[in-house]
């Protein structure tokens, strides 16, 4: 399994690359990579082509997965399927770079679900019935199926939630006290309200 920190968003509301912001003396992208590393996973960073040079300066080119230009999609799904195409045999553990408050115990919970029952294509959390697709385990076989759908024009929507609709998903409900772990930060104002966990 490969840990993937998703950094390739446009960060439009933030106005600057979120993965390169600093939290407790570390880049956001590094904060998330460290969490995945605790699970003994090799970690790579999903970036778009405009970020490639800058991120290579911080993490090294071999740590990057750049969006695949052959995929005619946008958003997180582009990063996910690009990561799959460059590592087609690997299951992927995704973590968005802006879920800063995510706790390792929750990531361990997903790993436990995955090890307990491998009959599913994806393992994610749900909050009030809503799926949280950007912190989850996606098996190679399920991603392969979605690449095929994309290539045969069978992927009607290019959203992570639509993709999950094509997969057998193991859902774990989020406890009330853990809701904050799934906050993502999109503006300077939200960061200013960020208190250290």
PyMOL CGO cylinders between C-alpha atoms (Angstrom):
from pymol import cmd
from pymol.cgo import CYLINDER

trace = [
    CYLINDER, 0.00, 0.00, 0.00, 1.13, 3.50, -0.84, 0.3, 1, 1, 1, 1, 1, 1,
    CYLINDER, 1.13, 3.50, -0.84, 0.27, 6.66, 1.13, 0.3, 1, 1, 1, 1, 1, 1,
    CYLINDER, 0.27, 6.66, 1.13, -0.77, 9.56, -1.11, 0.3, 1, 1, 1, 1, 1, 1,
    CYLINDER, -0.77, 9.56, -1.11, -0.94, 13.15, 0.15, 0.3, 1, 1, 1, 1, 1, 1,
    CYLINDER, -0.94, 13.15, 0.15, -3.28, 15.02, -2.20, 0.3, 1, 1, 1, 1, 1, 1,
    CYLINDER, -3.28, 15.02, -2.20, -1.76, 18.46, -2.86, 0.3, 1, 1, 1, 1, 1, 1,
    CYLINDER, -1.76, 18.46, -2.86, -2.85, 19.12, -6.43, 0.3, 1, 1, 1, 1, 1, 1,
    CYLINDER, -2.85, 19.12, -6.43, -5.92, 21.29, -5.79, 0.3, 1, 1, 1, 1, 1, 1,
    CYLINDER, -5.92, 21.29, -5.79, -6.15, 24.80, -7.14, 0.3, 1, 1, 1, 1, 1, 1,
    CYLINDER, -6.15, 24.80, -7.14, -6.30, 26.40, -3.64, 0.3, 1, 1, 1, 1, 1, 1,
    CYLINDER, -6.30, 26.40, -3.64, -8.39, 29.19, -5.18, 0.3, 1, 1, 1, 1, 1, 1,
    CYLINDER, -8.39, 29.19, -5.18, -10.04, 30.38, -1.98, 0.3, 1, 1, 1, 1, 1, 1,
    CYLINDER, -10.04, 30.38, -1.98, -6.77, 30.25, -0.07, 0.3, 1, 1, 1, 1, 1, 1,
    CYLINDER, -6.77, 30.25, -0.07, -4.95, 32.20, -2.77, 0.3, 1, 1, 1, 1, 1, 1,
    CYLINDER, -4.95, 32.20, -2.77, -1.75, 30.23, -2.18, 0.3, 1, 1, 1, 1, 1, 1,
    CYLINDER, -1.75, 30.23, -2.18, -0.69, 26.58, -2.38, 0.3, 1, 1, 1, 1, 1, 1,
    CYLINDER, -0.69, 26.58, -2.38, -2.12, 24.93, 0.75, 0.3, 1, 1, 1, 1, 1, 1,
    CYLINDER, -2.12, 24.93, 0.75, 0.39, 22.09, 0.81, 0.3, 1, 1, 1, 1, 1, 1,
    CYLINDER, 0.39, 22.09, 0.81, 3.21, 24.64, 1.23, 0.3, 1, 1, 1, 1, 1, 1,
    CYLINDER, 3.21, 24.64, 1.23, 1.65, 26.54, 4.14, 0.3, 1, 1, 1, 1, 1, 1,
    CYLINDER, 1.65, 26.54, 4.14, 3.33, 26.10, 7.53, 0.3, 1, 1, 1, 1, 1, 1,
    CYLINDER, 3.33, 26.10, 7.53, 1.72, 24.48, 10.59, 0.3, 1, 1, 1, 1, 1, 1,
    CYLINDER, 1.72, 24.48, 10.59, 3.78, 23.97, 13.74, 0.3, 1, 1, 1, 1, 1, 1,
    CYLINDER, 3.78, 23.97, 13.74, 7.02, 24.58, 11.78, 0.3, 1, 1, 1, 1, 1, 1,
    CYLINDER, 7.02, 24.58, 11.78, 6.22, 22.06, 9.04, 0.3, 1, 1, 1, 1, 1, 1,
    CYLINDER, 6.22, 22.06, 9.04, 4.71, 22.29, 5.57, 0.3, 1, 1, 1, 1, 1, 1,
    CYLINDER, 4.71, 22.29, 5.57, 1.11, 21.09, 5.53, 0.3, 1, 1, 1, 1, 1, 1,
    CYLINDER, 1.11, 21.09, 5.53, 2.07, 18.43, 2.97, 0.3, 1, 1, 1, 1, 1, 1,
    CYLINDER, 2.07, 18.43, 2.97, 4.80, 17.17, 5.31, 0.3, 1, 1, 1, 1, 1, 1,
    CYLINDER, 4.80, 17.17, 5.31, 2.48, 17.15, 8.35, 0.3, 1, 1, 1, 1, 1, 1,
    CYLINDER, 2.48, 17.15, 8.35, 0.16, 14.78, 6.47, 0.3, 1, 1, 1, 1, 1, 1,
    CYLINDER, 0.16, 14.78, 6.47, 3.00, 12.66, 5.07, 0.3, 1, 1, 1, 1, 1, 1,
    CYLINDER, 3.00, 12.66, 5.07, 4.31, 12.16, 8.61, 0.3, 1, 1, 1, 1, 1, 1,
    CYLINDER, 4.31, 12.16, 8.61, 0.92, 10.78, 9.69, 0.3, 1, 1, 1, 1, 1, 1,
    CYLINDER, 0.92, 10.78, 9.69, 0.88, 8.25, 6.86, 0.3, 1, 1, 1, 1, 1, 1,
    CYLINDER, 0.88, 8.25, 6.86, 4.51, 7.33, 7.59, 0.3, 1, 1, 1, 1, 1, 1,
    CYLINDER, 4.51, 7.33, 7.59, 3.53, 6.34, 11.13, 0.3, 1, 1, 1, 1, 1, 1,
    CYLINDER, 3.53, 6.34, 11.13, 1.46, 3.57, 9.49, 0.3, 1, 1, 1, 1, 1, 1,
    CYLINDER, 1.46, 3.57, 9.49, 4.69, 2.26, 7.90, 0.3, 1, 1, 1, 1, 1, 1,
    CYLINDER, 4.69, 2.26, 7.90, 3.56, 3.35, 4.44, 0.3, 1, 1, 1, 1, 1, 1,
    CYLINDER, 3.56, 3.35, 4.44, 5.85, 4.74, 1.76, 0.3, 1, 1, 1, 1, 1, 1,
    CYLINDER, 5.85, 4.74, 1.76, 4.43, 8.19, 0.95, 0.3, 1, 1, 1, 1, 1, 1,
    CYLINDER, 4.43, 8.19, 0.95, 4.18, 10.19, -2.26, 0.3, 1, 1, 1, 1, 1, 1,
    CYLINDER, 4.18, 10.19, -2.26, 2.74, 13.61, -3.02, 0.3, 1, 1, 1, 1, 1, 1,
    CYLINDER, 2.74, 13.61, -3.02, 0.08, 14.08, -5.70, 0.3, 1, 1, 1, 1, 1, 1,
    CYLINDER, 0.08, 14.08, -5.70, 0.67, 17.42, -7.47, 0.3, 1, 1, 1, 1, 1, 1,
    CYLINDER, 0.67, 17.42, -7.47, -0.28, 19.18, -10.69, 0.3, 1, 1, 1, 1, 1, 1,
    CYLINDER, -0.28, 19.18, -10.69, 2.29, 20.12, -13.32, 0.3, 1, 1, 1, 1, 1, 1,
    CYLINDER, 2.29, 20.12, -13.32, 2.53, 23.75, -12.16, 0.3, 1, 1, 1, 1, 1, 1,
    CYLINDER, 2.53, 23.75, -12.16, 3.56, 22.56, -8.66, 0.3, 1, 1, 1, 1, 1, 1,
    CYLINDER, 3.56, 22.56, -8.66, 6.09, 20.00, -9.83, 0.3, 1, 1, 1, 1, 1, 1,
    CYLINDER, 6.09, 20.00, -9.83, 9.24, 22.12, -9.67, 0.3, 1, 1, 1, 1, 1, 1,
    CYLINDER, 9.24, 22.12, -9.67, 8.49, 23.68, -6.28, 0.3, 1, 1, 1, 1, 1, 1,
    CYLINDER, 8.49, 23.68, -6.28, 7.52, 20.39, -4.63, 0.3, 1, 1, 1, 1, 1, 1,
    CYLINDER, 7.52, 20.39, -4.63, 10.55, 18.63, -6.11, 0.3, 1, 1, 1, 1, 1, 1,
    CYLINDER, 10.55, 18.63, -6.11, 12.67, 21.27, -4.34, 0.3, 1, 1, 1, 1, 1, 1,
    CYLINDER, 12.67, 21.27, -4.34, 11.14, 20.31, -0.99, 0.3, 1, 1, 1, 1, 1, 1,
    CYLINDER, 11.14, 20.31, -0.99, 10.59, 16.57, -1.31, 0.3, 1, 1, 1, 1, 1, 1,
    CYLINDER, 10.59, 16.57, -1.31, 12.61, 15.36, -4.33, 0.3, 1, 1, 1, 1, 1, 1,
    CYLINDER, 12.61, 15.36, -4.33, 11.20, 14.54, -7.76, 0.3, 1, 1, 1, 1, 1, 1,
    CYLINDER, 11.20, 14.54, -7.76, 10.97, 10.81, -7.02, 0.3, 1, 1, 1, 1, 1, 1,
    CYLINDER, 10.97, 10.81, -7.02, 8.47, 11.52, -4.21, 0.3, 1, 1, 1, 1, 1, 1,
    CYLINDER, 8.47, 11.52, -4.21, 6.01, 13.20, -6.59, 0.3, 1, 1, 1, 1, 1, 1,
    CYLINDER, 6.01, 13.20, -6.59, 3.17, 11.87, -8.70, 0.3, 1, 1, 1, 1, 1, 1,
    CYLINDER, 3.17, 11.87, -8.70, 2.28, 14.51, -11.27, 0.3, 1, 1, 1, 1, 1, 1,
    CYLINDER, 2.28, 14.51, -11.27, -1.21, 14.60, -12.77, 0.3, 1, 1, 1, 1, 1, 1,
    CYLINDER, -1.21, 14.60, -12.77, -1.35, 12.37, -15.84, 0.3, 1, 1, 1, 1, 1, 1,
    CYLINDER, -1.35, 12.37, -15.84, -1.94, 14.54, -18.94, 0.3, 1, 1, 1, 1, 1, 1,
    CYLINDER, -1.94, 14.54, -18.94, -3.78, 11.67, -20.66, 0.3, 1, 1, 1, 1, 1, 1,
    CYLINDER, -3.78, 11.67, -20.66, -6.65, 11.91, -18.16, 0.3, 1, 1, 1, 1, 1, 1,
    CYLINDER, -6.65, 11.91, -18.16, -9.30, 14.40, -19.21, 0.3, 1, 1, 1, 1, 1, 1,
    CYLINDER, -9.30, 14.40, -19.21, -10.63, 15.11, -15.72, 0.3, 1, 1, 1, 1, 1, 1,
    CYLINDER, -10.63, 15.11, -15.72, -10.08, 17.61, -12.92, 0.3, 1, 1, 1, 1, 1, 1,
    CYLINDER, -10.08, 17.61, -12.92, -10.30, 17.77, -9.16, 0.3, 1, 1, 1, 1, 1, 1,
    CYLINDER, -10.30, 17.77, -9.16, -9.14, 15.17, -6.64, 0.3, 1, 1, 1, 1, 1, 1,
    CYLINDER, -9.14, 15.17, -6.64, -10.08, 12.30, -8.96, 0.3, 1, 1, 1, 1, 1, 1,
    CYLINDER, -10.08, 12.30, -8.96, -7.34, 13.40, -11.37, 0.3, 1, 1, 1, 1, 1, 1,
    CYLINDER, -7.34, 13.40, -11.37, -4.75, 13.06, -8.61, 0.3, 1, 1, 1, 1, 1, 1,
    CYLINDER, -4.75, 13.06, -8.61, -6.13, 9.72, -7.45, 0.3, 1, 1, 1, 1, 1, 1,
    CYLINDER, -6.13, 9.72, -7.45, -6.28, 8.09, -10.89, 0.3, 1, 1, 1, 1, 1, 1,
    CYLINDER, -6.28, 8.09, -10.89, -2.85, 9.54, -11.80, 0.3, 1, 1, 1, 1, 1, 1,
    CYLINDER, -2.85, 9.54, -11.80, -1.45, 7.91, -8.65, 0.3, 1, 1, 1, 1, 1, 1,
    CYLINDER, -1.45, 7.91, -8.65, -3.13, 4.65, -9.62, 0.3, 1, 1, 1, 1, 1, 1,
    CYLINDER, -3.13, 4.65, -9.62, -1.77, 4.70, -13.18, 0.3, 1, 1, 1, 1, 1, 1,
    CYLINDER, -1.77, 4.70, -13.18, 1.76, 5.29, -11.93, 0.3, 1, 1, 1, 1, 1, 1,
    CYLINDER, 1.76, 5.29, -11.93, 1.42, 2.52, -9.29, 0.3, 1, 1, 1, 1, 1, 1,
    CYLINDER, 1.42, 2.52, -9.29, -1.21, 0.18, -10.79, 0.3, 1, 1, 1, 1, 1, 1,
    CYLINDER, -1.21, 0.18, -10.79, -0.59, -2.71, -8.40, 0.3, 1, 1, 1, 1, 1, 1,
    CYLINDER, -0.59, -2.71, -8.40, -0.65, -0.65, -5.20, 0.3, 1, 1, 1, 1, 1, 1,
    CYLINDER, -0.65, -0.65, -5.20, -3.64, 0.01, -2.98, 0.3, 1, 1, 1, 1, 1, 1,
    CYLINDER, -3.64, 0.01, -2.98, -3.71, 3.72, -2.10, 0.3, 1, 1, 1, 1, 1, 1,
    CYLINDER, -3.71, 3.72, -2.10, -4.25, 5.39, 1.26, 0.3, 1, 1, 1, 1, 1, 1,
    CYLINDER, -4.25, 5.39, 1.26, -5.38, 8.93, 0.42, 0.3, 1, 1, 1, 1, 1, 1,
    CYLINDER, -5.38, 8.93, 0.42, -5.13, 11.92, 2.72, 0.3, 1, 1, 1, 1, 1, 1,
    CYLINDER, -5.13, 11.92, 2.72, -5.92, 15.49, 1.65, 0.3, 1, 1, 1, 1, 1, 1,
    CYLINDER, -5.92, 15.49, 1.65, -3.19, 17.99, 2.56, 0.3, 1, 1, 1, 1, 1, 1,
    CYLINDER, -3.19, 17.99, 2.56, -5.72, 20.37, 4.15, 0.3, 1, 1, 1, 1, 1, 1,
    CYLINDER, -5.72, 20.37, 4.15, -7.24, 17.89, 6.68, 0.3, 1, 1, 1, 1, 1, 1,
    CYLINDER, -7.24, 17.89, 6.68, -4.72, 19.24, 9.17, 0.3, 1, 1, 1, 1, 1, 1,
    CYLINDER, -4.72, 19.24, 9.17, -6.43, 17.99, 12.31, 0.3, 1, 1, 1, 1, 1, 1,
    CYLINDER, -6.43, 17.99, 12.31, -6.64, 14.37, 11.17, 0.3, 1, 1, 1, 1, 1, 1,
    CYLINDER, -6.64, 14.37, 11.17, -5.49, 12.04, 13.93, 0.3, 1, 1, 1, 1, 1, 1,
    CYLINDER, -5.49, 12.04, 13.93, -3.37, 8.94, 13.45, 0.3, 1, 1, 1, 1, 1, 1,
    CYLINDER, -3.37, 8.94, 13.45, -5.82, 6.83, 15.50, 0.3, 1, 1, 1, 1, 1, 1,
    CYLINDER, -5.82, 6.83, 15.50, -8.45, 7.35, 12.78, 0.3, 1, 1, 1, 1, 1, 1,
    CYLINDER, -8.45, 7.35, 12.78, -6.03, 6.37, 10.02, 0.3, 1, 1, 1, 1, 1, 1,
    CYLINDER, -6.03, 6.37, 10.02, -5.23, 3.25, 12.05, 0.3, 1, 1, 1, 1, 1, 1,
    CYLINDER, -5.23, 3.25, 12.05, -8.96, 2.52, 12.27, 0.3, 1, 1, 1, 1, 1, 1,
    CYLINDER, -8.96, 2.52, 12.27, -9.17, 2.41, 8.47, 0.3, 1, 1, 1, 1, 1, 1,
    CYLINDER, -9.17, 2.41, 8.47, -6.14, 0.12, 8.26, 0.3, 1, 1, 1, 1, 1, 1,
    CYLINDER, -6.14, 0.12, 8.26, -7.81, -2.16, 10.79, 0.3, 1, 1, 1, 1, 1, 1,
    CYLINDER, -7.81, -2.16, 10.79, -11.05, -2.30, 8.73, 0.3, 1, 1, 1, 1, 1, 1,
    CYLINDER, -11.05, -2.30, 8.73, -8.99, -3.07, 5.64, 0.3, 1, 1, 1, 1, 1, 1,
    CYLINDER, -8.99, -3.07, 5.64, -7.12, -5.91, 7.35, 0.3, 1, 1, 1, 1, 1, 1,
    CYLINDER, -7.12, -5.91, 7.35, -10.25, -7.30, 9.00, 0.3, 1, 1, 1, 1, 1, 1,
    CYLINDER, -10.25, -7.30, 9.00, -12.20, -7.71, 5.76, 0.3, 1, 1, 1, 1, 1, 1,
    CYLINDER, -12.20, -7.71, 5.76, -10.66, -7.33, 2.32, 0.3, 1, 1, 1, 1, 1, 1,
    CYLINDER, -10.66, -7.33, 2.32, -13.96, -7.83, 0.43, 0.3, 1, 1, 1, 1, 1, 1,
    CYLINDER, -13.96, -7.83, 0.43, -14.36, -4.11, -0.28, 0.3, 1, 1, 1, 1, 1, 1,
    CYLINDER, -14.36, -4.11, -0.28, -12.89, -1.76, -2.91, 0.3, 1, 1, 1, 1, 1, 1,
    CYLINDER, -12.89, -1.76, -2.91, -12.71, 1.28, -0.63, 0.3, 1, 1, 1, 1, 1, 1,
    CYLINDER, -12.71, 1.28, -0.63, -12.63, 2.03, 3.09, 0.3, 1, 1, 1, 1, 1, 1,
    CYLINDER, -12.63, 2.03, 3.09, -13.80, 5.47, 4.17, 0.3, 1, 1, 1, 1, 1, 1,
    CYLINDER, -13.80, 5.47, 4.17, -15.49, 7.40, 6.97, 0.3, 1, 1, 1, 1, 1, 1,
    CYLINDER, -15.49, 7.40, 6.97, -18.98, 8.85, 6.90, 0.3, 1, 1, 1, 1, 1, 1,
    CYLINDER, -18.98, 8.85, 6.90, -20.21, 11.90, 8.78, 0.3, 1, 1, 1, 1, 1, 1,
    CYLINDER, -20.21, 11.90, 8.78, -24.01, 12.19, 9.21, 0.3, 1, 1, 1, 1, 1, 1,
    CYLINDER, -24.01, 12.19, 9.21, -24.43, 9.81, 6.28, 0.3, 1, 1, 1, 1, 1, 1,
    CYLINDER, -24.43, 9.81, 6.28, -22.10, 11.83, 4.04, 0.3, 1, 1, 1, 1, 1, 1,
    CYLINDER, -22.10, 11.83, 4.04, -19.02, 10.07, 2.71, 0.3, 1, 1, 1, 1, 1, 1,
    CYLINDER, -19.02, 10.07, 2.71, -15.58, 11.57, 3.37, 0.3, 1, 1, 1, 1, 1, 1,
    CYLINDER, -15.58, 11.57, 3.37, -13.70, 10.44, 0.24, 0.3, 1, 1, 1, 1, 1, 1,
    CYLINDER, -13.70, 10.44, 0.24, -10.40, 12.29, 0.76, 0.3, 1, 1, 1, 1, 1, 1,
    CYLINDER, -10.40, 12.29, 0.76, -9.27, 10.24, 3.73, 0.3, 1, 1, 1, 1, 1, 1,
    CYLINDER, -9.27, 10.24, 3.73, -9.57, 6.63, 2.73, 0.3, 1, 1, 1, 1, 1, 1,
    CYLINDER, -9.57, 6.63, 2.73, -8.12, 3.42, 1.37, 0.3, 1, 1, 1, 1, 1, 1,
    CYLINDER, -8.12, 3.42, 1.37, -8.79, 2.63, -2.29, 0.3, 1, 1, 1, 1, 1, 1,
    CYLINDER, -8.79, 2.63, -2.29, -7.82, -0.78, -3.60, 0.3, 1, 1, 1, 1, 1, 1,
    CYLINDER, -7.82, -0.78, -3.60, -6.04, -1.08, -6.94, 0.3, 1, 1, 1, 1, 1, 1,
    CYLINDER, -6.04, -1.08, -6.94, -8.75, -3.31, -8.42, 0.3, 1, 1, 1, 1, 1, 1,
    CYLINDER, -8.75, -3.31, -8.42, -11.51, -0.76, -7.79, 0.3, 1, 1, 1, 1, 1, 1,
    CYLINDER, -11.51, -0.76, -7.79, -9.44, 2.11, -9.19, 0.3, 1, 1, 1, 1, 1, 1,
    CYLINDER, -9.44, 2.11, -9.19, -8.67, 0.03, -12.27, 0.3, 1, 1, 1, 1, 1, 1,
    CYLINDER, -8.67, 0.03, -12.27, -12.40, -0.41, -12.80, 0.3, 1, 1, 1, 1, 1, 1,
    CYLINDER, -12.40, -0.41, -12.80, -12.92, 3.37, -12.71, 0.3, 1, 1, 1, 1, 1, 1,
    CYLINDER, -12.92, 3.37, -12.71, -10.05, 4.04, -15.12, 0.3, 1, 1, 1, 1, 1, 1,
    CYLINDER, -10.05, 4.04, -15.12, -11.74, 1.62, -17.51, 0.3, 1, 1, 1, 1, 1, 1,
    CYLINDER, -11.74, 1.62, -17.51, -15.07, 3.42, -17.07, 0.3, 1, 1, 1, 1, 1, 1,
    CYLINDER, -15.07, 3.42, -17.07, -13.35, 6.74, -17.75, 0.3, 1, 1, 1, 1, 1, 1,
    CYLINDER, -13.35, 6.74, -17.75, -11.67, 5.42, -20.89, 0.3, 1, 1, 1, 1, 1, 1,
    CYLINDER, -11.67, 5.42, -20.89, -14.95, 4.00, -22.22, 0.3, 1, 1, 1, 1, 1, 1,
    CYLINDER, -14.95, 4.00, -22.22, -16.96, 7.16, -21.37, 0.3, 1, 1, 1, 1, 1, 1,
    CYLINDER, -16.96, 7.16, -21.37, -18.79, 5.28, -18.64, 0.3, 1, 1, 1, 1, 1, 1,
    CYLINDER, -18.79, 5.28, -18.64, -17.87, 7.69, -15.84, 0.3, 1, 1, 1, 1, 1, 1,
    CYLINDER, -17.87, 7.69, -15.84, -20.80, 10.09, -15.94, 0.3, 1, 1, 1, 1, 1, 1,
    CYLINDER, -20.80, 10.09, -15.94, -19.41, 12.38, -13.23, 0.3, 1, 1, 1, 1, 1, 1,
    CYLINDER, -19.41, 12.38, -13.23, -15.79, 13.02, -12.34, 0.3, 1, 1, 1, 1, 1, 1,
    CYLINDER, -15.79, 13.02, -12.34, -16.29, 13.29, -8.59, 0.3, 1, 1, 1, 1, 1, 1,
    CYLINDER, -16.29, 13.29, -8.59, -14.89, 11.09, -5.86, 0.3, 1, 1, 1, 1, 1, 1,
    CYLINDER, -14.89, 11.09, -5.86, -18.40, 10.47, -4.53, 0.3, 1, 1, 1, 1, 1, 1,
    CYLINDER, -18.40, 10.47, -4.53, -19.56, 9.26, -7.94, 0.3, 1, 1, 1, 1, 1, 1,
    CYLINDER, -19.56, 9.26, -7.94, -16.56, 6.92, -8.11, 0.3, 1, 1, 1, 1, 1, 1,
    CYLINDER, -16.56, 6.92, -8.11, -17.44, 5.54, -4.67, 0.3, 1, 1, 1, 1, 1, 1,
    CYLINDER, -17.44, 5.54, -4.67, -20.89, 4.79, -6.06, 0.3, 1, 1, 1, 1, 1, 1,
    CYLINDER, -20.89, 4.79, -6.06, -19.22, 2.32, -8.44, 0.3, 1, 1, 1, 1, 1, 1,
    CYLINDER, -19.22, 2.32, -8.44, -17.32, 0.55, -5.67, 0.3, 1, 1, 1, 1, 1, 1,
    CYLINDER, -17.32, 0.55, -5.67, -18.06, -1.77, -2.78, 0.3, 1, 1, 1, 1, 1, 1,
    CYLINDER, -18.06, -1.77, -2.78, -17.42, 0.58, 0.12, 0.3, 1, 1, 1, 1, 1, 1,
    CYLINDER, -17.42, 0.58, 0.12, -16.78, -0.21, 3.76, 0.3, 1, 1, 1, 1, 1, 1,
    CYLINDER, -16.78, -0.21, 3.76, -18.08, 2.80, 5.69, 0.3, 1, 1, 1, 1, 1, 1,
    CYLINDER, -18.08, 2.80, 5.69, -17.09, 3.68, 9.26, 0.3, 1, 1, 1, 1, 1, 1,
    CYLINDER, -17.09, 3.68, 9.26, -19.17, 6.28, 11.07, 0.3, 1, 1, 1, 1, 1, 1,
    CYLINDER, -19.17, 6.28, 11.07, -17.33, 9.18, 12.67, 0.3, 1, 1, 1, 1, 1, 1,
    CYLINDER, -17.33, 9.18, 12.67, -17.81, 9.72, 16.39, 0.3, 1, 1, 1, 1, 1, 1,
    CYLINDER, -17.81, 9.72, 16.39, -18.96, 13.21, 17.38, 0.3, 1, 1, 1, 1, 1, 1,
    CYLINDER, -18.96, 13.21, 17.38, -15.67, 14.03, 19.09, 0.3, 1, 1, 1, 1, 1, 1,
    CYLINDER, -15.67, 14.03, 19.09, -13.77, 13.23, 15.89, 0.3, 1, 1, 1, 1, 1, 1,
    CYLINDER, -13.77, 13.23, 15.89, -15.72, 15.53, 13.55, 0.3, 1, 1, 1, 1, 1, 1,
    CYLINDER, -15.72, 15.53, 13.55, -13.02, 18.19, 13.85, 0.3, 1, 1, 1, 1, 1, 1,
    CYLINDER, -13.02, 18.19, 13.85, -10.49, 15.79, 12.29, 0.3, 1, 1, 1, 1, 1, 1,
    CYLINDER, -10.49, 15.79, 12.29, -12.32, 16.08, 8.98, 0.3, 1, 1, 1, 1, 1, 1,
    CYLINDER, -12.32, 16.08, 8.98, -12.30, 19.88, 8.83, 0.3, 1, 1, 1, 1, 1, 1,
    CYLINDER, -12.30, 19.88, 8.83, -10.42, 21.20, 5.85, 0.3, 1, 1, 1, 1, 1, 1,
    CYLINDER, -10.42, 21.20, 5.85, -9.04, 24.69, 5.70, 0.3, 1, 1, 1, 1, 1, 1,
    CYLINDER, -9.04, 24.69, 5.70, -9.76, 26.77, 2.63, 0.3, 1, 1, 1, 1, 1, 1,
    CYLINDER, -9.76, 26.77, 2.63, -9.16, 30.38, 3.64, 0.3, 1, 1, 1, 1, 1, 1,
    CYLINDER, -9.16, 30.38, 3.64, -6.74, 32.48, 5.66, 0.3, 1, 1, 1, 1, 1, 1,
    CYLINDER, -6.74, 32.48, 5.66, -9.56, 33.27, 8.08, 0.3, 1, 1, 1, 1, 1, 1,
    CYLINDER, -9.56, 33.27, 8.08, -10.13, 29.57, 8.79, 0.3, 1, 1, 1, 1, 1, 1,
    CYLINDER, -10.13, 29.57, 8.79, -6.42, 29.10, 9.48, 0.3, 1, 1, 1, 1, 1, 1,
    CYLINDER, -6.42, 29.10, 9.48, -6.43, 32.03, 11.86, 0.3, 1, 1, 1, 1, 1, 1,
    CYLINDER, -6.43, 32.03, 11.86, -9.14, 30.24, 13.83, 0.3, 1, 1, 1, 1, 1, 1,
    CYLINDER, -9.14, 30.24, 13.83, -7.04, 27.09, 13.88, 0.3, 1, 1, 1, 1, 1, 1,
    CYLINDER, -7.04, 27.09, 13.88, -5.96, 26.23, 17.37, 0.3, 1, 1, 1, 1, 1, 1,
    CYLINDER, -5.96, 26.23, 17.37, -3.22, 23.67, 17.75, 0.3, 1, 1, 1, 1, 1, 1,
    CYLINDER, -3.22, 23.67, 17.75, -4.65, 20.23, 18.54, 0.3, 1, 1, 1, 1, 1, 1,
]
cmd.load_cgo(trace, "trace")
